[in-house]
């Protein structure tokens, strides 16, 4: 446990976990944030979903499998610290950072499975943040998803990880590396427990302007969604406020608890958070949870 933040970050594995089918109680719903491209906003979206679910009354666990950058872990440490120093009443999840093994991917898998097993005993939702790269541990996390959320910046540079597109007609030529990886993990999930993955592609950092690029992106994504099996959802606009809150550990859902006077920009951004949560949980989130 970090003495300054109170966040538990176990680095070692005491013993291999039981298989999922033998876990006590009902397994938690697994929400995985994944994209092999860095800078897509995974950790920011994951943090807002964690806090939104906590405020809606869920028992939430979180796992960070990006031990190199550990952005979600750092975000939560900042949150715990400001709650302690300022006396703010800020909900926190039960958190685990899975330290990457220096020996083998099998040990990584054991550490991840133990984190999932421990959190599923006390939480009904577990949110997992993955690195912006292809790695065995990230693939394993994807294979456990009930809901997979893939944020992507609204550009054809980011879209290239999902599909190759004809530059003249904007027709989809074929799926790309990340889409193929998700397909492989879907097959592994089906073989393991007959479960399915609800895949959501989130168009993040959207411009408020109606541009040709924006319309072309929408056309390609609509076509691709039918082909490789995902649904789309709006992410967050390109707002400075989302980038400023990391150091304080806050989200748009915490502003009233910290005495912040809400501006029109805050209100618009909070609606974006509400829309994201509604898409992820496949139903409206109580307004009181986002007050």
N, C-alpha and C positions, 0 to 999 in steps of 0.2 A: 504494500500500500504506500502511495506517495503521501508523506506526512503533511505536506503543505496543502494538497488538494483533496485527500481522502478517497481518491479513485484507486480501486484495486486493479493492478496490472500484473497478474501472475506470469512469470517467465518460464517456469519449469513445469513439467508434467509429472504428477505424482504416480499415476497409473493410467493405462489405456482405458478409454470410456467404454461403456456398454454400447452395443448396437442400438440404433435409433428405435427399432421395434421393441426393445426391452426397457426403454426409458419409463420412469414413473410418471403417471399423469398424462396429460394431453400435450404433445409437442407444440412448441411455440410456432406461430406464423413467422416465416423467414422472409424478410424484405432485404434484397441485396441491391446495392448501388454499384454498377459496374460499367466500365468503358475502358478500352485499352489505350485511349488517348488522354494524356494529362490535360489539366486546365479546363475540363468540361463542367466543373462545378459540383462534382459528386459529393464532396464532404459538406459543402454548404447546404445542399438539398437534404442530405442525410440528417444533418443536425436539426434542420427545421422540422423534418418528419418525426424525429425522436421527440423533440419538445412538444410538437403538436399532439402526438399520441399520449405523452405523459399528461398533458393538460386535459385531454379527453378522458382520462381515468384509466388508461391502460398501464399494466405493469410491463415496462420496457427494458430490454437489455440491448447492449450495443457491442459490436465486435469490430476492431480495426485490424485488418490483415495486411496493411501497408506499414510494416514496422520501420521502413527506411524514412518515410516522410511523417507518418503518424499524425496526419492533419486532424482527423476526428478526435484522436486522443488529446492532442494539444488544445483543441477547441474546448473539450470538456474540462481539461485542467484549468484553463483560463476561466471557465464558467464557475467551477468550484471555488477558485481563489477569490473572484470578485464577490461571490455570494457570501464568503466568509469575511472578507475585509469590509464590505459595504453593508452587510446585514440584509441583503436581498433574499427573498424567499423564492429561489429558483429550483424547479424540479430537475433531478439528475437521474439518468438511467444507471443500471448496474453494468459496468463497462469492463471489457477485456481487450487487451492488446496482445495479439498473437505474435510472439517474437520469432522471426524466421530462423530456422535451424541452420547451423553451419555444417551439419553432417548429411542429412538426406531429406528429400521431399516426404518420405514416410513419416518422419518425425514432425514435420509441419502439419501433416494430416492429423496426427494424433493430438497435437496441441489445439488445432481448430475444432476437432470433434469433441474434445474435452470442454472447450469453451461453450460450444453449442449445447452440450449435454447439461452443463451446470446451469446455464441461463434458462434453458427450457423447463427446469424444475421450479423456477420462481417467477418467470415472466411469461406473458401470453403473446408478446411480440418481440422478435429479435431483429435489429437493424444492423447490417454488415456493410462496412465501407471497404472497397477493394482498391488496389493500386492502379494507376494509369499505365499498365503494361501487361504483357502476357506472362503469366507465371503459374506453376502448378497449384499453388495455394489459392490463387484467384480463380482458377478453373474449378477447383473443388468447391469453393464458396458458391460459385454460380450454380453448381449442380444441386445445391440444397435450397435454391430459391423457390418459394411459393410465388413471390412477386419479384421480378427483376426490373429495376429502374435504370435506364441508360440515358443519362443526360448528354446532350450534344449541342455545341454551339451551332447557331443557325447559318452554317456555311457548308459548301461542297467539300472543303478540306476535311471537316469532321465526318461528313456523310460517306467519304471514301472508305472508312472502316466498315461501313454496313454494306455498301454496294458500289460496283463500278457502273458509271452512268455515261451514256453517249452525250458528248458535249454539244452536238447539234440538235438532237431531238429530245434530250433529257429522258430518254427511255432507259430503264434498268437493264443492263447487260447481264450481270450475274451478281450474286452475293459476294461480299468480301470477307476478309479474315475474321473479324469479330463476329459477324453473323454466323459464319461456319462454326466458330467455337461455341457459340450459344446453342446451335443445333446439336452439337456433340454432347453438351451438358444436359440438354433436354432428354436425349436418348438415355444417358446414364441415370437421370432422375427417374424416368419411366421404368428402367430395368431394376432399380433399387427398391422402389416402393410403390410403383404404379402412379406416382404423382405427376402433376403437370406444372409448367411454369407460365405464369401470366406475365408477359413481357410488355413493358411500357417504355416507349422512346419519348423522352422529354426534350422539346425544343427549348433550349436555355439561352439566356441573354438575348432575348428577342428585342428587336428594334420596334419603336412605336410607329415607324414610317412604313407605309405600304410600298415596298420596293419590288422590282422584277425578281431579284434573287429570292426574296421571301415567298413570292408566289410560285416560283419554280421549285423551291425546296418543298413546299406543301404538295405540289403535284407529284414529285418523285416519292416522297414519303407515303402518300396515299397509295401509290402503286406498289411500293415495296412492302407496305404493311400487309397487304393481301397475299403477297408472294411468300414471305418468310414468317408471317404470323406474329405481329405485334400490334399494339394500339398506341396511338399518340396522345400526348397530353402537353399542355402549356407549362413551361417552366417559369423562371423568374426573368423579369426584364433586365436590361443592362443598366442597373442602378448602382451607384456608388455605395449606398447604404449597406448592401449585402457584403461588400468587400471590407467595410469599416468595422464590422461587428466581431470579427474573429478574435482580436486581441482582448476584447472585453468578455468573450464567451457568451454573448447575448444573441438572441434571435429577434425577429420582428414580433414574436409572440410575447416578449418579456418587457416591452417598453413601458406599459402602464405600471408594472410592478416596480420599475426603477424610477418612476416619477418623470419619465420623459413626456414632454408635450407633443402630441401627435400632429404631424403636418399632413397635407394632402398626399404628399409622396409616400409617407408612412402608411397611410390608409390604403393607397393603391397597391403598395407592396404586400401588405397583409392579405389583401384579397387574392393576390397571386399565390401566397402560401396556402390559403384556404382551398383554392382550386387544385393545387398540387395534392394536398391531403385527400381531397374528395376523390381524385383520380387513383391515388395509391390504395386507399382503403375501399374503393368501389362503392362509395356511398357518402352522403353528406356528413360533415363533421359538425357536431353541435357548436352553435355560435358562441355559447358560453365558454367553450374550451379555447377559443381564440380571442377572447375579450382582452 
